Amino acid sequence: MNLPFIEPFKIKMVEPVYMSTREQRENWIREASFNLFNLKSEQVTIDLLTDSGTGAMSDKQWSAMMLGDESYAGASSYYNLKNAIKEITGFSYFLPTHQGRAAENVLFSTLVKEGDLVPGNSHFDTTKGHIEFRKAIPVDCTVDVASEFIVWHPFKGNVDLDKLEDVLKTNPLEKIPLIIVTITNNTAGGQPVSMANIREVHNLAQRYGVKFFLDSARFAENAWFIKTREDGYSGKSIREIVSEMFSYTDGMTMSSKKDAIVNMGGFIGLKDEDLFRQASAYNIIYEGFITYGGMSGRDMNALAQGLFEGTDFEFLSSRIGQVAYLGSKMKKYGIPILEPTGGHAVFIDSKSFLPHVPEEEFPAQSLAVELFVEGGIRSSEIGTLMADRDPVTRANRFSGKEFVRLAIPRRVYSDNHMDYVAAVVKNVYDRRDSITRGFRIIKEAPLLRHFTIELERFGGF
Ligand code: F0G
């Protein structure tokens, strides 16, 4: 008999899962103005809001924390991290930041100005926010197949090279400070970008003399997909693949809260010393001195260790395997999900799930609220609320995409928890025809509104 696949770790410390009644959850979500970010964590049974900063650190990471050096300048923890980043990514220069968006803030302060264009594949919302905040424009050049929910394609996160070249050809190059490609492509469903695509973007960037960066929050998951799906890579290690990916670029921004399995932290990796010096000035203003940035010594030590654990093939197989397990279970129940499942989350197509809720009433948010009321699952809306308003016309940006994302934290939940999640989604699916109305906005912020938005439900609750 073939032995079954098992998680390559065992558990030393546990924390409670909070159970509740439907009535409690209805009250809580009403008090939270139907915004899942406003819920207290004790009100949530299974928290799939994000896989960011929610992973379980290892014994080695916790022990590395005890060896943290909290010196203001030149701490040993800084050098541990510098060596780990060099070994894993190849970048000689790096700046620590408190998280991924801080890395974006520092890098874009250095490179992006009003009127610029920043092409890439579907920019993550903080990336888009940082570009638009500077009155520059993110140009989405993702391949069209990314919006086909059930078409199987190995690399749905790819950049459409014709669209990218068109942007480079038809605009003054001094208005294009960088191309940024997100691996994996979170907004498109945690879908990977192939090595061939990264290489081609590099070739275009070279030809037009434009810098090329990777938004690398889930770079190790991306490498796992390259190893398991792309010709010529099955015999290479994850670390060899990672190092080849970064070799094609000028630098990276990193949210360490994802693939480096820490609760807080980020960094910028850079090839060029001049750019490092320019960015250092912003790092010092916004984050902290260049040998700690936004991080304490203990956190840099845990991150250095996490970079090695996060690029382990067995770990990645179990992590991405769990996401696929949840996806296949939901598919068996007939639930419309984005296929194939990506690296960190299952995305539900809420427009097919709730066909009676009009687009203007936010079907994805409606489904996210139903999943909470049904079984205490906290998910996130990746739809019109998150897409914000157009900065010029202030109209809602209806892209046709209305996803509910079930993001799985790393090394936190068991497959039994996944069975529970699938059952909750199925119960809502079984009563989908009775869900006909959604929400109206009561209060919203001008940018990144979904975090603080307040909503009212049509027909009450
Ligand atoms: N880039 C990508 C692709 C991300 O997914 C995120 C965060 C960031 C940048 C920003 O990093 O949170 O450390 O400041 N994504 C989280 C999510 C919040 O839930 O997907 P951060």
Boltz pocket constraint, residues with backbone or C-beta under 6 A from the ligand:
constraints:
  - pocket:
      binder: B
      contacts: [[A, 49], [A, 50], [A, 51], [A, 52], [A, 99], [A, 100], [A, 101], [A, 102], [A, 124], [A, 126], [A, 127], [A, 182], [A, 183], [A, 184], [A, 186], [A, 215], [A, 217], [A, 218], [A, 254], [A, 255], [A, 256], [A, 257], [A, 265], [A, 266], [A, 407]]
      max_distance: 6.0
